[in-house]
Amino acid sequence: MAVFASADVPLRARAVCEAMDVEIAPNNINNVRLKLKRLVGRGILVETKQGLFTQPRP
């Protein structure tokens, strides 16, 4: 969540991996994307466009 708190724009799963120092591999990117989509389902994040995730703004 700290990655999104410091971001000015919506992020892709690859950018989240880079910010968290996770190896950039297809498997890791897909795992992060799945976790981001779960957070969207719980209302913690929003997906503004397909593949772009951000925190909801009041």
N, CA, C and O of each residue as an XYZ file, in Angstrom:
232
protein
N       0.823     -1.184      0.000
C       0.000      0.000      0.000
C       0.870      1.252      0.000
O       0.449      2.300     -0.491
N       2.073      1.152      0.543
C       2.981      2.303      0.551
C       3.347      2.711     -0.873
O       3.557      3.893     -1.149
N       3.423      1.736     -1.773
C       3.739      2.039     -3.173
C       2.651      2.927     -3.759
O       2.953      3.890     -4.464
N       1.395      2.618     -3.478
C       0.292      3.400     -4.023
C       0.146      4.747     -3.325
O      -0.277      5.725     -3.942
N       0.490      4.804     -2.052
C       0.398      6.070     -1.318
C       1.379      7.098     -1.880
O       1.094      8.295     -1.866
N       2.513      6.649     -2.366
C       3.506      7.588     -2.888
C       3.379      7.823     -4.392
O       4.098      8.654     -4.947
N       2.480      7.109     -5.053
C       2.338      7.238     -6.506
C       1.330      8.332     -6.855
O       0.290      8.472     -6.212
N       1.664      9.100     -7.886
C       0.782     10.166     -8.364
C      -0.191      9.667     -9.424
O      -1.241     10.269     -9.650
N       0.163      8.576    -10.065
C      -0.631      8.057    -11.176
C      -0.942      6.580    -10.922
O      -0.268      5.933    -10.120
N      -1.956      6.049    -11.599
C      -2.232      4.609    -11.484
C      -1.028      3.789    -11.951
O      -0.292      4.205    -12.845
N      -0.841      2.629    -11.337
C       0.317      1.786    -11.619
C      -0.094      0.452    -12.227
O      -1.166     -0.081    -11.939
N       0.769     -0.062    -13.060
C       0.604     -1.413    -13.589
C       1.298     -2.387    -12.649
O       2.114     -1.979    -11.822
N       0.982     -3.664    -12.768
C       1.567     -4.694    -11.908
C       3.087     -4.717    -12.041
O       3.788     -4.940    -11.054
N       3.597     -4.491    -13.232
C       5.052     -4.475    -13.442
C       5.702     -3.354    -12.632
O       6.754     -3.561    -12.028
N       5.087     -2.169    -12.613
C       5.631     -1.037    -11.859
C       5.598     -1.319    -10.360
O       6.498     -0.905     -9.629
N       4.565     -2.023     -9.901
C       4.483     -2.388     -8.485
C       5.621     -3.352     -8.143
O       6.250     -3.225     -7.093
N       5.883     -4.309     -9.024
C       7.001     -5.241     -8.811
C       8.319     -4.479     -8.713
O       9.131     -4.744     -7.827
N       8.526     -3.540     -9.618
C       9.763     -2.757     -9.606
C       9.891     -1.963     -8.310
O      10.972     -1.898     -7.725
N       8.794     -1.361     -7.862
C       8.823     -0.555     -6.641
C       9.087     -1.406     -5.405
O       9.664     -0.923     -4.431
N       8.670     -2.667     -5.438
C       8.863     -3.551     -4.288
C      10.136     -4.387     -4.417
O      10.385     -5.263     -3.588
N      10.942     -4.127     -5.443
C      12.180     -4.870     -5.688
C      11.941     -6.366     -5.854
O      12.719     -7.192     -5.378
N      10.851     -6.696     -6.536
C      10.548     -8.088     -6.878
C      11.115     -8.336     -8.273
O      11.029     -7.471     -9.144
N      11.691     -9.508     -8.482
C      12.259     -9.844     -9.787
C      11.199     -9.695    -10.872
O      10.067    -10.156    -10.718
N      11.579     -9.046    -11.973
C      10.656     -8.837    -13.085
C      10.636    -10.107    -13.936
O      11.444    -10.281    -14.849
N       9.711    -10.968    -13.616
C       9.511    -12.221    -14.345
C       8.007    -12.352    -14.584
O       7.210    -11.904    -13.759
N       7.615    -12.955    -15.695
C       6.182    -13.071    -15.988
C       5.367    -13.673    -14.846
O       4.256    -13.220    -14.567
N       5.910    -14.679    -14.195
C       5.189    -15.329    -13.101
C       4.967    -14.356    -11.939
O       3.878    -14.311    -11.366
N       5.989    -13.585    -11.595
C       5.856    -12.623    -10.496
C       4.873    -11.514    -10.842
O       4.079    -11.100     -9.997
N       4.923    -11.031    -12.080
C       4.006     -9.971    -12.504
C       2.577    -10.476    -12.450
O       1.689     -9.757    -11.991
N       2.335    -11.693    -12.908
C       0.979    -12.254    -12.867
C       0.499    -12.437    -11.434
O      -0.668    -12.177    -11.139
N       1.378    -12.880    -10.539
C       0.991    -13.041     -9.137
C       0.627    -11.700     -8.505
O      -0.355    -11.606     -7.769
N       1.410    -10.672     -8.787
C       1.107     -9.337     -8.252
C      -0.210     -8.836     -8.830
O      -1.020     -8.256     -8.107
N      -0.435     -9.053    -10.124
C      -1.676     -8.617    -10.764
C      -2.886     -9.288    -10.102
O      -3.900     -8.636     -9.854
N      -2.777    -10.584     -9.819
C      -3.877    -11.289     -9.159
C      -4.151    -10.716     -7.767
O      -5.308    -10.577     -7.370
N      -3.107    -10.388     -7.039
C      -3.270     -9.806     -5.708
C      -3.886     -8.420     -5.793
O      -4.719     -8.057     -4.963
N      -3.482     -7.641     -6.795
C      -4.071     -6.314     -6.974
C      -5.559     -6.423     -7.311
O      -6.367     -5.632     -6.824
N      -5.917     -7.397     -8.136
C      -7.332     -7.587     -8.481
C      -8.147     -8.015     -7.260
O      -9.313     -7.639     -7.139
N      -7.550     -8.800     -6.352
C      -8.242     -9.159     -5.109
C      -8.485     -7.915     -4.260
O      -9.546     -7.770     -3.654
N      -7.504     -7.023     -4.217
C      -7.671     -5.778     -3.465
C      -8.743     -4.890     -4.093
O      -9.442     -4.167     -3.383
N      -8.876     -4.939     -5.398
C      -9.959     -4.215     -6.072
C     -11.300     -4.798     -5.644
O     -12.241     -4.060     -5.350
N     -11.382     -6.111     -5.611
C     -12.619     -6.775     -5.195
C     -13.032     -6.439     -3.774
O     -14.218     -6.446     -3.446
N     -12.062     -6.148     -2.942
C     -12.348     -5.788     -1.541
C     -12.543     -4.290     -1.347
O     -12.834     -3.850     -0.234
N     -12.389     -3.495     -2.412
C     -12.596     -2.064     -2.321
C     -11.403     -1.281     -1.795
O     -11.522     -0.092     -1.497
N     -10.253     -1.940     -1.679
C      -9.056     -1.271     -1.172
C      -8.370     -0.493     -2.292
O      -7.821      0.584     -2.060
N      -8.402     -1.038     -3.497
C      -7.865     -0.376     -4.684
C      -8.969     -0.262     -5.722
O     -10.009     -0.909     -5.604
N      -8.742      0.561     -6.740
C      -9.639      0.629     -7.891
C      -8.818      0.424     -9.156
O      -7.640      0.777     -9.218
N      -9.456     -0.149    -10.151
C      -8.819     -0.351    -11.451
C      -9.419      0.681    -12.396
O     -10.531      0.502    -12.891
N      -8.673      1.773    -12.651
C      -9.198      2.879    -13.445
C      -9.384      2.489    -14.902
O     -10.403      2.820    -15.507
N      -8.430      1.803    -15.458
C      -8.503      1.211    -16.791
C      -7.953     -0.191    -16.645
O      -7.368     -0.527    -15.615
N      -8.134     -1.006    -17.659
C      -7.660     -2.384    -17.561
C      -6.158     -2.407    -17.297
O      -5.367     -1.921    -18.105
N      -5.772     -2.983    -16.145
C      -4.375     -3.121    -15.795
C      -3.765     -1.954    -15.047
O      -2.586     -2.005    -14.695
N      -4.537     -0.893    -14.793
C      -4.047      0.270    -14.056
C      -4.732      0.339    -12.698
O      -5.957      0.435    -12.621
N      -3.949      0.292    -11.634
C      -4.475      0.234    -10.278
C      -4.056      1.456     -9.480
O      -2.945      1.963     -9.630
N      -4.969      1.926     -8.622
C      -4.682      3.060     -7.751
C      -5.575      2.984     -6.527
O      -6.513      2.189     -6.477
N      -5.276      3.814     -5.547
C      -6.130      3.909     -4.360
C      -7.342      4.752     -4.705
O      -7.232      5.697     -5.485
N      -8.504      4.425     -4.134
C      -9.684      5.268     -4.402
C      -9.480      6.646     -3.807
O      -8.944      6.784     -2.708
N      -9.902      7.646     -4.521
C      -9.775      9.032     -4.058
C     -11.144      9.522     -3.607
O     -12.147      9.269     -4.274
N     -11.190     10.225     -2.471
C     -12.493     10.727     -1.992
C     -13.050     11.844     -2.854
O     -14.132     12.360     -2.573
